[in-house]
Amino acid sequence: MKKILLSAAVSAIVLAPLGASAVSFKKPEDAIKYRQSTFTVMATHFGDLGAMVKGDKPFDAKAAQANADIVMTLSTLPWTGFGPGTEGGKAKPAIWKEMDKVKAGANDLQKATAELNKAAGTGNLENIKKAFAATQQTCKSCHDSYKDK
Ligand code: HEC
């Protein structure tokens, strides 16, 4: 089962490469607003799933799947908002010196959210719990390095 989940996750990444959603912004503030908004919406749906994982909210397989779908899609979006000259917000300036590492972190997130989506597809809360924790770890490791509190 684990192997099937992994290969499905890998193919999902091929379909959603980093920067697939590249758009251009008129001014840096627009890019900052864009990335913060996409993070906010992603986090809202991730948080709703988290409430089910923690038992704060009854588990609803359909709602969990809907949240996981949105999180997976949204995890591809914020990165286009980190173009050259868009320093600001709560993003640490180191991002623009270490873009390779940031992209690797974004990739880890996308892999994790693809797996989370597959786990949601099983309708099994235990599978979702594991994939949720793995995803949360990718959020944390990037925030620890690249996001101001
Ligand atoms: C590869 C790096 C990276 C990953 C992975 C990542 N984030 Fe972030 N996140 C950032 C950065 C950088 C900012 C600050 C953006 C800014 O203020 O311009 C941020 C900001 C946010 C914000 C605040 C938005 C605002 O309006 O201030 C939320 C909420 C958030 N992230 C949630 C998440 C969640 C949930 C995950 C995982 C599911 C996640 N992030 C994964 C880098 C990352």
Boltz pocket constraint, residues with backbone or C-beta under 6 A from the ligand:
constraints:
  - pocket:
      binder: B
      contacts: [[A, 32], [A, 35], [A, 36], [A, 37], [A, 39], [A, 40], [A, 42], [A, 43], [A, 46], [A, 88], [A, 89], [A, 90], [A, 91], [A, 92], [A, 101], [A, 102], [A, 103], [A, 105], [A, 106], [A, 109], [A, 135], [A, 136], [A, 138], [A, 139], [A, 140], [A, 142], [A, 143], [A, 146], [A, 147], [A, 148]]
      max_distance: 6.0
